[in-house]
Amino acid sequence: MSFDSDTLWVAFGMLLIFEGIFPFMSPQGWRDKMAQLMMLQDGQIRFFGLACIVAGLLMLGWLG
């Protein structure tokens, strides 16, 4: 799999689209979820971040 700058910009654009869907469709639901997120401990947030990184790496490995 080759990565060039166009691939990076497409991936970034898709990230922005997916990140924007929930606040666009349900701003109050998004606000409620962000309030719940603020109540989590650092370790819980780090675990979620690590799980996202591992899932992303597995997906890239599977696609590549």
Biopython code that builds the backbone (N, CA, C, O; Angstrom):
import numpy as np
from Bio.PDB.StructureBuilder import StructureBuilder

atoms = [
    (1, "MET", "N", (0.847, -1.163, 0.000)),
    (1, "MET", "CA", (0.000, 0.000, 0.000)),
    (1, "MET", "C", (0.894, 1.227, 0.000)),
    (1, "MET", "O", (1.774, 1.357, 0.852)),
    (2, "SER", "N", (0.679, 2.113, -0.934)),
    (2, "SER", "CA", (1.484, 3.331, -0.983)),
    (2, "SER", "C", (0.657, 4.515, -0.497)),
    (2, "SER", "O", (-0.514, 4.671, -0.845)),
    (3, "PHE", "N", (1.298, 5.336, 0.310)),
    (3, "PHE", "CA", (0.640, 6.526, 0.820)),
    (3, "PHE", "C", (1.261, 7.741, 0.148)),
    (3, "PHE", "O", (2.482, 7.893, 0.127)),
    (4, "ASP", "N", (0.430, 8.586, -0.390)),
    (4, "ASP", "CA", (0.916, 9.859, -0.903)),
    (4, "ASP", "C", (0.104, 10.962, -0.236)),
    (4, "ASP", "O", (-0.780, 10.676, 0.573)),
    (5, "SER", "N", (0.390, 12.209, -0.563)),
    (5, "SER", "CA", (-0.287, 13.312, 0.113)),
    (5, "SER", "C", (-1.784, 13.320, -0.190)),
    (5, "SER", "O", (-2.577, 13.720, 0.663)),
    (6, "ASP", "N", (-2.189, 12.886, -1.384)),
    (6, "ASP", "CA", (-3.618, 12.837, -1.696)),
    (6, "ASP", "C", (-4.353, 11.855, -0.788)),
    (6, "ASP", "O", (-5.457, 12.144, -0.327)),
    (7, "THR", "N", (-3.753, 10.707, -0.530)),
    (7, "THR", "CA", (-4.361, 9.719, 0.350)),
    (7, "THR", "C", (-4.516, 10.277, 1.759)),
    (7, "THR", "O", (-5.539, 10.066, 2.411)),
    (8, "LEU", "N", (-3.505, 10.984, 2.218)),
    (8, "LEU", "CA", (-3.562, 11.589, 3.544)),
    (8, "LEU", "C", (-4.688, 12.615, 3.622)),
    (8, "LEU", "O", (-5.422, 12.640, 4.609)),
    (9, "TRP", "N", (-4.839, 13.455, 2.612)),
    (9, "TRP", "CA", (-5.896, 14.470, 2.629)),
    (9, "TRP", "C", (-7.287, 13.854, 2.525)),
    (9, "TRP", "O", (-8.235, 14.348, 3.136)),
    (10, "VAL", "N", (-7.413, 12.769, 1.749)),
    (10, "VAL", "CA", (-8.704, 12.074, 1.667)),
    (10, "VAL", "C", (-9.056, 11.476, 3.034)),
    (10, "VAL", "O", (-10.196, 11.583, 3.486)),
    (11, "ALA", "N", (-8.085, 10.854, 3.680)),
    (11, "ALA", "CA", (-8.326, 10.274, 5.005)),
    (11, "ALA", "C", (-8.708, 11.358, 6.010)),
    (11, "ALA", "O", (-9.611, 11.158, 6.823)),
    (12, "PHE", "N", (-8.038, 12.485, 5.962)),
    (12, "PHE", "CA", (-8.343, 13.582, 6.871)),
    (12, "PHE", "C", (-9.745, 14.135, 6.604)),
    (12, "PHE", "O", (-10.485, 14.436, 7.540)),
    (13, "GLY", "N", (-10.104, 14.267, 5.336)),
    (13, "GLY", "CA", (-11.439, 14.725, 4.972)),
    (13, "GLY", "C", (-12.518, 13.770, 5.465)),
    (13, "GLY", "O", (-13.551, 14.208, 5.972)),
    (14, "MET", "N", (-12.285, 12.478, 5.321)),
    (14, "MET", "CA", (-13.252, 11.486, 5.800)),
    (14, "MET", "C", (-13.372, 11.544, 7.323)),
    (14, "MET", "O", (-14.470, 11.419, 7.866)),
    (15, "LEU", "N", (-12.251, 11.733, 8.005)),
    (15, "LEU", "CA", (-12.280, 11.873, 9.456)),
    (15, "LEU", "C", (-13.171, 13.049, 9.860)),
    (15, "LEU", "O", (-13.992, 12.923, 10.769)),
    (16, "LEU", "N", (-13.011, 14.184, 9.192)),
    (16, "LEU", "CA", (-13.827, 15.357, 9.507)),
    (16, "LEU", "C", (-15.311, 15.103, 9.251)),
    (16, "LEU", "O", (-16.163, 15.544, 10.023)),
    (17, "ILE", "N", (-15.615, 14.396, 8.174)),
    (17, "ILE", "CA", (-17.014, 14.074, 7.875)),
    (17, "ILE", "C", (-17.610, 13.210, 8.986)),
    (17, "ILE", "O", (-18.686, 13.510, 9.502)),
    (18, "PHE", "N", (-16.903, 12.132, 9.353)),
    (18, "PHE", "CA", (-17.422, 11.233, 10.381)),
    (18, "PHE", "C", (-17.521, 11.920, 11.745)),
    (18, "PHE", "O", (-18.467, 11.681, 12.496)),
    (19, "GLU", "N", (-16.547, 12.771, 12.062)),
    (19, "GLU", "CA", (-16.575, 13.483, 13.341)),
    (19, "GLU", "C", (-17.706, 14.506, 13.383)),
    (19, "GLU", "O", (-18.198, 14.835, 14.462)),
    (20, "GLY", "N", (-18.119, 15.006, 12.238)),
    (20, "GLY", "CA", (-19.150, 16.037, 12.204)),
    (20, "GLY", "C", (-20.574, 15.517, 12.131)),
    (20, "GLY", "O", (-21.514, 16.279, 12.357)),
    (21, "ILE", "N", (-20.758, 14.245, 11.822)),
    (21, "ILE", "CA", (-22.120, 13.712, 11.643)),
    (21, "ILE", "C", (-22.933, 13.777, 12.931)),
    (21, "ILE", "O", (-24.060, 14.271, 12.914)),
    (22, "PHE", "N", (-22.392, 13.293, 14.045)),
    (22, "PHE", "CA", (-23.175, 13.230, 15.279)),
    (22, "PHE", "C", (-23.542, 14.624, 15.804)),
    (22, "PHE", "O", (-24.708, 14.845, 16.130)),
    (23, "PRO", "N", (-22.594, 15.582, 15.900)),
    (23, "PRO", "CA", (-23.011, 16.905, 16.379)),
    (23, "PRO", "C", (-23.984, 17.603, 15.432)),
    (23, "PRO", "O", (-24.798, 18.412, 15.876)),
    (24, "PHE", "N", (-23.914, 17.303, 14.135)),
    (24, "PHE", "CA", (-24.843, 17.900, 13.183)),
    (24, "PHE", "C", (-26.244, 17.314, 13.345)),
    (24, "PHE", "O", (-27.234, 18.045, 13.324)),
    (25, "MET", "N", (-26.325, 15.992, 13.507)),
    (25, "MET", "CA", (-27.617, 15.328, 13.588)),
    (25, "MET", "C", (-28.284, 15.491, 14.959)),
    (25, "MET", "O", (-29.508, 15.593, 15.044)),
    (26, "SER", "N", (-27.490, 15.515, 16.020)),
    (26, "SER", "CA", (-28.052, 15.580, 17.367)),
    (26, "SER", "C", (-27.143, 16.412, 18.276)),
    (26, "SER", "O", (-26.365, 15.853, 19.050)),
    (27, "PRO", "N", (-27.235, 17.746, 18.189)),
    (27, "PRO", "CA", (-26.341, 18.573, 19.006)),
    (27, "PRO", "C", (-26.525, 18.358, 20.511)),
    (27, "PRO", "O", (-25.548, 18.381, 21.259)),
    (28, "GLN", "N", (-27.753, 18.152, 20.957)),
    (28, "GLN", "CA", (-27.984, 17.931, 22.387)),
    (28, "GLN", "C", (-27.416, 16.586, 22.829)),
    (28, "GLN", "O", (-26.822, 16.491, 23.903)),
    (29, "GLY", "N", (-27.588, 15.552, 22.018)),
    (29, "GLY", "CA", (-27.007, 14.247, 22.331)),
    (29, "GLY", "C", (-25.496, 14.314, 22.381)),
    (29, "GLY", "O", (-24.875, 13.692, 23.243)),
    (30, "TRP", "N", (-24.892, 15.067, 21.460)),
    (30, "TRP", "CA", (-23.442, 15.234, 21.431)),
    (30, "TRP", "C", (-22.976, 15.949, 22.698)),
    (30, "TRP", "O", (-21.983, 15.558, 23.311)),
    (31, "ARG", "N", (-23.696, 16.993, 23.084)),
    (31, "ARG", "CA", (-23.356, 17.751, 24.287)),
    (31, "ARG", "C", (-23.440, 16.849, 25.532)),
    (31, "ARG", "O", (-22.579, 16.908, 26.409)),
    (32, "ASP", "N", (-24.489, 16.017, 25.595)),
    (32, "ASP", "CA", (-24.633, 15.097, 26.727)),
    (32, "ASP", "C", (-23.477, 14.093, 26.781)),
    (32, "ASP", "O", (-22.939, 13.822, 27.854)),
    (33, "LYS", "N", (-23.097, 13.545, 25.625)),
    (33, "LYS", "CA", (-21.990, 12.585, 25.582)),
    (33, "LYS", "C", (-20.668, 13.239, 25.975)),
    (33, "LYS", "O", (-19.849, 12.618, 26.651)),
    (34, "MET", "N", (-20.453, 14.482, 25.559)),
    (34, "MET", "CA", (-19.221, 15.179, 25.932)),
    (34, "MET", "C", (-19.183, 15.432, 27.437)),
    (34, "MET", "O", (-18.114, 15.366, 28.045)),
    (35, "ALA", "N", (-20.343, 15.722, 28.050)),
    (35, "ALA", "CA", (-20.398, 15.908, 29.501)),
    (35, "ALA", "C", (-20.060, 14.596, 30.212)),
    (35, "ALA", "O", (-19.365, 14.601, 31.228)),
    (36, "GLN", "N", (-20.553, 13.469, 29.675)),
    (36, "GLN", "CA", (-20.224, 12.165, 30.259)),
    (36, "GLN", "C", (-18.739, 11.863, 30.105)),
    (36, "GLN", "O", (-18.117, 11.305, 31.010)),
    (37, "LEU", "N", (-18.174, 12.230, 28.967)),
    (37, "LEU", "CA", (-16.755, 12.003, 28.711)),
    (37, "LEU", "C", (-15.886, 12.782, 29.697)),
    (37, "LEU", "O", (-14.848, 12.291, 30.139)),
    (38, "MET", "N", (-16.313, 13.993, 30.037)),
    (38, "MET", "CA", (-15.550, 14.810, 30.972)),
    (38, "MET", "C", (-15.508, 14.186, 32.374)),
    (38, "MET", "O", (-14.628, 14.515, 33.169)),
    (39, "MET", "N", (-16.442, 13.300, 32.677)),
    (39, "MET", "CA", (-16.491, 12.672, 33.990)),
    (39, "MET", "C", (-15.616, 11.422, 34.081)),
    (39, "MET", "O", (-15.429, 10.884, 35.173)),
    (40, "LEU", "N", (-15.078, 10.951, 32.957)),
    (40, "LEU", "CA", (-14.227, 9.761, 32.967)),
    (40, "LEU", "C", (-12.855, 10.093, 33.551)),
    (40, "LEU", "O", (-12.399, 11.235, 33.500)),
    (41, "GLN", "N", (-12.224, 9.087, 34.096)),
    (41, "GLN", "CA", (-10.868, 9.252, 34.621)),
    (41, "GLN", "C", (-9.870, 9.168, 33.469)),
    (41, "GLN", "O", (-10.179, 8.645, 32.398)),
    (42, "ASP", "N", (-8.671, 9.691, 33.709)),
    (42, "ASP", "CA", (-7.636, 9.705, 32.672)),
    (42, "ASP", "C", (-7.337, 8.312, 32.134)),
    (42, "ASP", "O", (-7.176, 8.138, 30.926)),
    (43, "GLY", "N", (-7.260, 7.320, 33.012)),
    (43, "GLY", "CA", (-6.965, 5.952, 32.586)),
    (43, "GLY", "C", (-8.022, 5.396, 31.652)),
    (43, "GLY", "O", (-7.698, 4.668, 30.714)),
    (44, "GLN", "N", (-9.287, 5.731, 31.897)),
    (44, "GLN", "CA", (-10.369, 5.265, 31.034)),
    (44, "GLN", "C", (-10.264, 5.909, 29.656)),
    (44, "GLN", "O", (-10.487, 5.246, 28.643)),
    (45, "ILE", "N", (-9.932, 7.173, 29.613)),
    (45, "ILE", "CA", (-9.789, 7.870, 28.330)),
    (45, "ILE", "C", (-8.584, 7.330, 27.576)),
    (45, "ILE", "O", (-8.639, 7.139, 26.362)),
    (46, "ARG", "N", (-7.489, 7.081, 28.301)),
    (46, "ARG", "CA", (-6.290, 6.527, 27.656)),
    (46, "ARG", "C", (-6.571, 5.134, 27.074)),
    (46, "ARG", "O", (-6.124, 4.814, 25.973)),
    (47, "PHE", "N", (-7.312, 4.317, 27.821)),
    (47, "PHE", "CA", (-7.656, 2.986, 27.331)),
    (47, "PHE", "C", (-8.464, 3.086, 26.038)),
    (47, "PHE", "O", (-8.200, 2.350, 25.087)),
    (48, "PHE", "N", (-9.441, 3.983, 25.995)),
    (48, "PHE", "CA", (-10.237, 4.167, 24.783)),
    (48, "PHE", "C", (-9.357, 4.629, 23.628)),
    (48, "PHE", "O", (-9.499, 4.146, 22.505)),
    (49, "GLY", "N", (-8.442, 5.567, 23.902)),
    (49, "GLY", "CA", (-7.509, 6.018, 22.865)),
    (49, "GLY", "C", (-6.647, 4.886, 22.349)),
    (49, "GLY", "O", (-6.450, 4.754, 21.141)),
    (50, "LEU", "N", (-6.131, 4.069, 23.251)),
    (50, "LEU", "CA", (-5.307, 2.921, 22.859)),
    (50, "LEU", "C", (-6.119, 1.928, 22.028)),
    (50, "LEU", "O", (-5.628, 1.403, 21.029)),
    (51, "ALA", "N", (-7.361, 1.673, 22.442)),
    (51, "ALA", "CA", (-8.220, 0.751, 21.689)),
    (51, "ALA", "C", (-8.464, 1.279, 20.273)),
    (51, "ALA", "O", (-8.485, 0.500, 19.321)),
    (52, "CYS", "N", (-8.647, 2.590, 20.126)),
    (52, "CYS", "CA", (-8.837, 3.182, 18.799)),
    (52, "CYS", "C", (-7.576, 3.044, 17.948)),
    (52, "CYS", "O", (-7.660, 2.743, 16.758)),
    (53, "ILE", "N", (-6.414, 3.261, 18.551)),
    (53, "ILE", "CA", (-5.151, 3.124, 17.818)),
    (53, "ILE", "C", (-4.964, 1.687, 17.346)),
    (53, "ILE", "O", (-4.623, 1.452, 16.187)),
    (54, "VAL", "N", (-5.185, 0.732, 18.235)),
    (54, "VAL", "CA", (-5.022, -0.689, 17.874)),
    (54, "VAL", "C", (-6.012, -1.067, 16.773)),
    (54, "VAL", "O", (-5.641, -1.742, 15.812)),
    (55, "ALA", "N", (-7.268, -0.636, 16.906)),
    (55, "ALA", "CA", (-8.273, -0.943, 15.875)),
    (55, "ALA", "C", (-7.870, -0.331, 14.537)),
    (55, "ALA", "O", (-8.019, -0.969, 13.495)),
    (56, "GLY", "N", (-7.367, 0.887, 14.557)),
    (56, "GLY", "CA", (-6.926, 1.530, 13.322)),
    (56, "GLY", "C", (-5.747, 0.811, 12.688)),
    (56, "GLY", "O", (-5.708, 0.628, 11.471)),
    (57, "LEU", "N", (-4.789, 0.404, 13.504)),
    (57, "LEU", "CA", (-3.637, -0.332, 12.972)),
    (57, "LEU", "C", (-4.050, -1.682, 12.401)),
    (57, "LEU", "O", (-3.561, -2.086, 11.346)),
    (58, "LEU", "N", (-4.948, -2.381, 13.093)),
    (58, "LEU", "CA", (-5.447, -3.652, 12.569)),
    (58, "LEU", "C", (-6.192, -3.452, 11.242)),
    (58, "LEU", "O", (-6.060, -4.259, 10.322)),
    (59, "MET", "N", (-6.965, -2.384, 11.157)),
    (59, "MET", "CA", (-7.686, -2.103, 9.930)),
    (59, "MET", "C", (-6.731, -1.794, 8.779)),
    (59, "MET", "O", (-6.922, -2.271, 7.660)),
    (60, "LEU", "N", (-5.704, -0.993, 9.061)),
    (60, "LEU", "CA", (-4.721, -0.691, 8.027)),
    (60, "LEU", "C", (-3.973, -1.954, 7.585)),
    (60, "LEU", "O", (-3.710, -2.151, 6.399)),
    (61, "GLY", "N", (-3.638, -2.798, 8.554)),
    (61, "GLY", "CA", (-2.970, -4.052, 8.215)),
    (61, "GLY", "C", (-3.856, -4.965, 7.389)),
    (61, "GLY", "O", (-3.383, -5.629, 6.467)),
    (62, "TRP", "N", (-5.126, -4.999, 7.712)),
    (62, "TRP", "CA", (-6.078, -5.827, 6.979)),
    (62, "TRP", "C", (-6.287, -5.299, 5.557)),
    (62, "TRP", "O", (-6.393, -6.081, 4.612)),
    (63, "LEU", "N", (-6.347, -3.981, 5.408)),
    (63, "LEU", "CA", (-6.562, -3.391, 4.090)),
    (63, "LEU", "C", (-5.301, -3.414, 3.237)),
    (63, "LEU", "O", (-5.375, -3.436, 2.008)),
    (64, "GLY", "N", (-4.135, -3.407, 3.898)),
    (64, "GLY", "CA", (-2.878, -3.332, 3.161)),
    (64, "GLY", "C", (-2.410, -4.682, 2.814)),
    (64, "GLY", "O", (-1.361, -4.830, 2.188)),
]
sb = StructureBuilder()
sb.init_structure("model")
sb.init_model(0)
sb.init_chain("A")
sb.init_seg("    ")
for serial, (resi, resn, name, xyz) in enumerate(atoms, 1):
    if name == "N":
        sb.init_residue(resn, " ", resi, " ")
    sb.init_atom(name, np.array(xyz, "f"), 0.0, 1.0, " ", f" {name:<3s}", serial, name[0])
structure = sb.get_structure()
